[in-house]
Amino acid sequence: MEIKARAEIIWHYEDEKTAEAIARAVDVDNLNLPKNLKVKTYWEDCKVMTKVKYSGEIESLIVALDDLVFSIKIAEDSLKL
């Protein structure tokens, strides 16, 4: 089943420096994505925000969001949060 979806995911951190480091680490993964998937990750104050725009099979969206969450977790682990 083909869908069109938009999502915004927000993570909260204790300080802006941590949010910036996480956002910069994750945003690298947003390069060279398929045409039907747009992902933008940025930080603002102590928050990391990711906006997703997608059209296609729902299974592919689920995989992309799962990859995003995993990437955030890896970035957090590397900072020992």
Secondary structure, DSSP 8 states (H G I E B T S, - for coil): -EEEEEEEEEEE-SSHHHHHHHHHHHHGGGTT--TTEEEEEEEETTEEEEEEEEEEEHHHHHHHHHHHHHHHHHHHHHTT-
